[in-house]
Amino acid sequence: MSFSENVEVIPPQFGTDSMDRRSEEESKKLQKQKWWVLSISFMLVFVVAMIWIWTRSPIYQSQAIIHFSYAQQLNNQQTAVPEEQITLNNKRLTSNRILDSLSTQLAEQYSLNLTTEELANMVSTEEHLDSRIINLFTTGENKNHLQPVLEQWLALYLARLEEETQENTVEDLSLGQEKLIALEQKIIEQRELVEQYSEENNIISMERDENRALSKIKSMGAALDTAETQQAEAAATLESVKQSIAQGDSVIHPGDKNRLDDIRSTIRDTEAELYELSQRYTAEYMRLDPSIVNKRRRLEELKSRYAIVAAESQQKFVEDLQRTVVASEQKQKQLEIQLDELGKEAQVFNQKLEEYGRLMRSLSQLQEQAQQLKDQLVETEVQKPFQAKINVLEQPFVPTYPISPNYWRDSAIALAAATLVSLFALLLFSFIHRQKTPAPTMTSYNVVPSSSGLTLEQKLAAQHALEQQKNAQLGHQQTPLQLAQNNAPSAARLLSESECGSLYKVANRDGKLAISLILNGVSPSELLNVTIQDVDPETQSLEISGEYARSVPMTADCMEIVDNLRANQAAESQLLGGRHDAQQLDQMMINIAHDAGLAFAEQFSVAALRHTYLTYLVVQGARLNDLERVAGFVSPTDLSLYRQVNRRGEPVDVEQLNLQFPLA
């Protein structure tokens, strides 16, 4: 393409220097204000905190330690008593009654006019149950008052505790004796009631088997179980004998077994003798010999007798079994009737036995209470296990050094707090007065060839070259959204072959599968619905069904991925839809673009890949209305946007297009 001497030049923009100077002055002014905010907020907080810290008076503390020791415990139930008493004493030490008496005694003996409220703020306690120790503290600004207050407080409480202990011991003994007398009288009355109830209802013991009524019903139940077992066995034996007879088997009464065995033995012996004679003599001789003839006749008689005896034994056996079954049924019914009658009697007896058990339990409880009360009286009178011996392990003292405040520690805290507050104030000021960054400007000269002397094709080519030049000049200033709006008709970025190859090279398994399918004609909506079953291993293609049914070729890498998925998942599982949705696919493309180091990675989405593939087809010469045959549904509005894409030559048929986007 050639240019004529006539050109159009777009002049550069002016006024940039003044805007830069004004922006620099505003930046310096804002920086100075930030330093003022940081310094003033730091100094204000730090000075106020330091004044409050160093003007506080020192606090002193005096301490006394008392230990509670108890006599040796007799049972496990008493182990919690010392802990309860230590906790109770710890609470009573700071009670209003003790502090009120302490205020009066301090005024009388030491002329210290301290109110009950002031003493409540001055004294405190700390208990240690594991070592049975209570720490007593007095805290205040005047260290000379702490020891007298603590000594008088400890002496007052120990005197009060001793008086109460003596009074409580005498009172506990008298109350215990009265309770014991009342319990013994109730035990006598309850024992008489139990004996009378036992005689009236013929109750021997709480054990069920030792009472005649329940023992009888138990033996009757065992007899019924035996009768039922015998009846079931007899019925089963009778049924078995009848089945054997029906099948033609011979059944013999157990009592006739020996007699039939003797007859059978005689028959075998006779047959054996005749067999030996038949081996020695001829048949004619055996018919004429009288002894042999008698033996044969005797054999026939024995066989006839055996058959008669066996039939009689079988009939006798069946009759005996029938009689046994009938007798067992009658005995079972009789036992059931008797057991029902005994069961009614047993129900009444059980109710009486339960009432007897309740009376016995009441008597046992009364006896246990009486025994426990006796033990308590003995322990209270002799051993006194719950009366603590209090030892003062540490006497009150005059403190020589303060316990608080820690001026240097608090000063360090104030310094850190002032620093944090000043930084927060600076951040808040920066957020309120956010500095506006001036938009970058550039100087551009665009050379436009004159329209005179050019053909229509040359004019169109010059216009297209000018648009590309403008896009190249403004590309470094535009935001990702602007690039998406300017470079792609469908509001999606148009990717180059090198960018697509870079994406595919660093993509993971699902990323390679998604990129390859989109750049081979699968629409985003179809991408989430295709399954492993739709992939044909023989043709190495993806068969898409529905209104836009077609066959999409797949690369060798994609086929290997599908084979691995088929080995680990069900055939009807989705390729990508089971693990991702549309939003996750877009985020996966952005992640891949970041890994590939591509500029404006946020623009790399499934829609951008789709737009790139459709543009790739149109550039080859594909007709707009033929795109649906290759890439699925495309709305007419989206198709109209591709009218601006320049084709390489005349329109061609789908069969002449290269449908696979080059990714190598």
Number of C-alpha atoms within 10 A of each C-alpha: 7 8 15 11 7 11 12 11 11 11 10 11 10 10 7 11 9 10 10 12 11 10 16 12 11 14 15 11 11 17 14 11 16 17 11 13 19 20 15 13 19 21 15 12 17 22 14 12 18 16 11 10 18 15 9 11 13 17 15 21 23 24 22 20 19 18 18 19 17 15 12 12 14 11 7 7 8 13 12 9 14 19 18 12 17 20 17 11 16 19 13 15 21 18 12 14 11 16 23 16 14 24 21 16 18 18 13 11 10 12 10 15 13 17 15 18 12 13 20 16 11 18 22 16 16 14 19 13 15 7 11 17 21 22 17 23 20 25 23 20 14 13 20 15 16 24 22 19 24 24 15 17 23 20 12 17 18 13 10 11 13 12 10 11 13 12 10 11 15 13 11 15 16 11 12 17 14 10 15 18 12 12 18 15 10 14 19 12 12 17 15 11 15 18 14 10 16 16 10 8 12 14 20 14 13 13 10 15 14 12 16 13 18 20 14 15 20 17 12 17 18 12 17 20 14 14 20 18 14 18 21 15 15 21 19 14 16 20 15 12 20 15 12 13 14 10 9 9 11 13 17 20 19 10 11 16 12 11 13 19 12 12 16 14 12 15 19 13 13 16 15 12 13 18 11 11 15 14 9 10 10 10 11 8 12 17 12 10 10 11 11 17 14 11 15 17 11 14 19 13 13 17 15 12 14 19 13 12 17 20 16 14 21 20 15 16 20 20 13 15 20 17 13 18 21 15 16 22 18 14 17 21 15 12 19 16 12 15 21 12 12 18 17 11 14 19 12 10 18 15 11 17 24 12 14 21 15 13 18 18 12 16 20 15 13 18 16 12 16 19 14 13 17 16 13 18 20 13 15 18 14 9 14 16 19 17 18 16 10 13 12 14 11 13 14 21 17 15 17 11 11 16 12 12 15 12 15 11 11 15 17 12 14 19 19 14 16 22 19 14 17 22 17 14 18 20 15 13 16 16 10 9 12 10 13 9 8 9 6 7 11 12 11 14 12 16 14 16 19 15 15 10 10 16 10 10 9 14 17 12 13 20 14 12 13 16 12 12 14 13 15 10 14 12 15 9 13 12 11 16 14 13 21 20 14 16 16 18 20 20 16 23 26 26 21 12 15 12 18 21 18 19 26 23 15 15 21 13 13 17 20 18 22 26 21 24 24 24 24 23 27 26 21 19 13 17 20 20 15 21 23 19 17 18 23 15 14 6 12 16 18 22 17 19 12 6 8 13 13 19 20 20 21 20 14 10 13 20 19 12 15 20 15 11 16 17 9 9 13 12 15 12 16 19 26 19 17 11 11 14 13 15 10 11 21 19 15 21 25 21 19 23 25 17 14 18 13 15 12 16 17 16 21 29 22 24 19 22 25 26 23 23 23 24 21 25 24 24 17 19 21 24 19 18 10 15 18 19 14 22 23 20 15 14 9 10 9 12 16 12 13 19 13 9 13 13 18 12 9 9 14 16 10 16 8 10 15 12 19 19 19 14 16 10
